[in-house]
């Protein structure tokens, strides 16, 4: 059994906690890593905690200005529609449209309204107000205007978004090849999420060329959905140059990685005393075994990732 996309830790990490060779019981421990990663997903009510994914989902309109989604933290929203009407993004958190609401939460998409509507072609009453009433629940709004809301309905809200956990790499030291192709694969390129800039080893920043071929003093960052993932491209002018890459990649948060590794290590050790509460050792004493299903520190970390919203 190989590694699974839901895995929250690795066999090497578990063996490090057990203070044994990284190759001990690899097959067994890999099975346990996947099993207890699923155990954590079940305990938290979450579908995926191992990095970043894109989702296309439908929800019942709730009559509120905010809509919690099943997967979070939300990193980006690709599209949103209510009652078949496409809702634009608010460019500044003031103009009408949708925003990712991070106030006290990272799971909500919120609707912003500034009273000016969305302009020609945007029938506000079809998505900004619940049919049959001014406010979300038929209440008259103040000053004769109502904030936009997710109109109540069954599966009438469609959203495409990206959510998950990322880890920053602030300055990964690499060297541009001395001859072409002038490309560098980021160490964590397989789960690359976003470019955060590149500079030469002396601190001189290079400019991003976006999706275009880079010129002197520029670099082309990895492009989303383009393989191979995490591949930086440079101009021949930077041949042989030492550079520092800054980027983020999708991965479980460090505390959750550690919690999963400890959970697997704990269950691995329990194999030798399944069902035992204690064992008498002549001329030595009695060894008592913990009755806790999960040790307290591990349980507290897992608890932090529990689904706390009911979308």
Buried (B, 14 or more C-beta within 10 A) or exposed (E): EEEBEBBBBBBEBBBBBBEEEEEEBBEEBBBBBBEBBBBBBEBBEBEBBBBBBBBEBEBBBBBBBBBBBBBBBBBBBEBBBBBEBEBBBBEEEEBBBBBBBEEEBEBBBBBBBBEEBBEEEBEBEEBBBBEEBBBBEEEEEEEEEBBBBBBBBEEBBBBBBBBBBBBEBEEBEBEBBEEEEBBBBBBBBEBBBBBBBBBBEEEEEBEBBEEEEBEEBBBBBBBEEEEEBBBBBBBEEBBEBEBBBBBBBBBBBEEBBBBBBBBBBBBBEEEEEEEEEEEEEEEEEEEEBEEEEBEEEBBEBBEEBEBEEEB
